[in-house]
Amino acid sequence: MSMNKFASFAYFLVAFFATVITLSCLSYNYGIGAVSKNEDPIQFNIGPGSTYLTISSELEKSNLIRSEFFYKIYIKIFKPKSLQAGTYTLNKSLGVKGIVKVLESGQSKNPNALRVTIPEGKQLEYVASVFADKTNNTKEKLLKLWNSSEFIDKVINKYEFITDDIKDSDIKYPLEGYFFPSTYEILNEDVDGEYIAYKMLDQMQLVLNEYKEDIKNSKYSIHELLTMASIVEYEAILDEDRPKIAGVFYNRLDYPMRLQSCATLGYAIGVHKKQYTKVDIQFASLYNTYYTDGFPPGPGGMPSKESIHAAINPTKHDYLYFLANVHDKNDIKTYYSKTYDEHLAKKAQFGL
């Protein structure tokens, strides 16, 4: 190649790459720029556990950013400080830089925002009651929506962790155990049932995302894992016991023997007791695992993250029984046995 041709080719490459870089910069600046000049306030809610990256799709759906792709690039370049849950007042004129600045402030500016706490282990009816007290909804209206076939189809289409398993006609409430227990900040008292459900399901999705590979490799479905997690939530006293108790119940399934969980019995008869009668234990319900084999139709309450972790990652051992010594408040401990005779001996020892 002659020197003139080489020089021409070199100039071409320089010009080409300069053009590519210029266009990339222009695209990036456009992508992170303001969607419009409209400064009308938009209330944007950020749930507990959210990150700048996990809210990207919602920002785009709300038409607050032009491009989720360029927004993520901006976040990865500038690495803003941790995101705090809350309801923020944004608008379409801010652009990515302005939005991130508001979110970095960590200051929720919605005077009408309400904080609602849903404890672990509670049931769907409890959730409906709490939100009925806090918002302009009735318990009956919320439960009717959350149990409607139209809404169930919506959530199955919206969330990858929700499957047709919740359509089983034997299930009392399809979304029982699927709402994640936490403290939530909601826009105002006028929010509807869909808004409430999506907030709690969004949080469950975030929790389950941490266990995607473990769930994929499990021989149990997500529905079964959440069912087991709800049992563990009720049965475990200490967090350290959760994986071990989950192991006991999985061992019973493999043995095979019935789960025989008081958590499921209490849900079946509609009340949890310290002591159950023989009549209770014989109660004819698919939720009563003293009465029926295998898993109950679905969860009997909302499991915590610790119980979900235990259900997905149980401790492997040979125990088939466990006993919580709750009489000694100074040394509450759970004891495990491999045989029923050992279990009975421990019950006699601790007067249980």
ZIBELNOR-V386902 format. One record per backbone hydrogen bond with DSSP energy under -0.5 kcal/mol. CO is the residue of the C=O (numbers start at 1). NH is the residue of the N-H. Records with the same first field share a line. If there is no record, write none. Layout:
CO = NH ; NH
//
This chain:
2 = 6
3 = 7
4 = 8
5 = 9
6 = 10
7 = 11
8 = 12
9 = 13
10 = 14
11 = 15
12 = 16
13 = 17
14 = 18
15 = 19
16 = 20
17 = 21
18 = 22
19 = 23
20 = 24
21 = 25
22 = 26
23 = 27
24 = 28
25 = 29
26 = 30
27 = 31
28 = 32
30 = 33
31 = 66 ; 67
32 = 96 ; 97
38 = 92 ; 93
42 = 44 ; 90
43 = 45
44 = 88
46 = 86
47 = 50
51 = 55
53 = 56
55 = 59
56 = 60
57 = 61
58 = 62
59 = 64 ; 65
60 = 63
67 = 71
68 = 72
69 = 73
70 = 74
71 = 75
72 = 76
73 = 77
74 = 78
75 = 79
86 = 46 ; 88
87 = 109 ; 110
88 = 44 ; 90
90 = 42
91 = 94
92 = 35 ; 36
94 = 98
95 = 99
96 = 100
97 = 101
98 = 102
99 = 103
100 = 104
101 = 105
102 = 107
103 = 106
106 = 108
109 = 111
110 = 113
114 = 186
116 = 118 ; 184
117 = 119
119 = 122
122 = 302
123 = 126 ; 127
124 = 128
125 = 129
126 = 130
127 = 131
128 = 132
129 = 133
130 = 134
131 = 135
135 = 137
138 = 142
139 = 143
140 = 144
141 = 145
142 = 146
143 = 147
144 = 148
145 = 148
148 = 152
149 = 153
150 = 154
151 = 155
152 = 156
153 = 157
154 = 158
155 = 159
159 = 162
161 = 163
163 = 166
164 = 167
165 = 168
168 = 171
173 = 176
175 = 178 ; 179
182 = 118 ; 184
184 = 116 ; 186
186 = 114
188 = 191
189 = 136
192 = 196
193 = 197
194 = 198
195 = 199
196 = 200
197 = 201
198 = 202
199 = 203
200 = 180 ; 204
201 = 205
202 = 206
203 = 207
204 = 208
205 = 209
206 = 210
207 = 210
208 = 211
209 = 212
211 = 215
212 = 216
213 = 217
214 = 218
215 = 218
221 = 225
222 = 226
223 = 227
224 = 228
225 = 229
226 = 230
227 = 231
228 = 232
229 = 233
230 = 234
231 = 235
232 = 236
238 = 241 ; 242
239 = 242 ; 243
241 = 245
242 = 246
243 = 247 ; 315
244 = 248
245 = 249
246 = 250
247 = 251
248 = 252
249 = 253
250 = 254
251 = 255
252 = 256 ; 257
261 = 265
262 = 266
263 = 267
264 = 268
265 = 269
266 = 270 ; 271
277 = 281
278 = 282
280 = 283
283 = 285
285 = 288
287 = 289
288 = 291 ; 292
289 = 260
301 = 303
302 = 121
303 = 181
304 = 308
305 = 309
306 = 310
307 = 311
308 = 312
309 = 313
315 = 317
321 = 337
323 = 325 ; 335
324 = 326
325 = 333
327 = 329
328 = 331
333 = 325
335 = 323
337 = 320 ; 321
339 = 343
340 = 344
341 = 345
342 = 346
343 = 347
344 = 348
345 = 349
346 = 350
347 = 351 ; 352
348 = 351
//
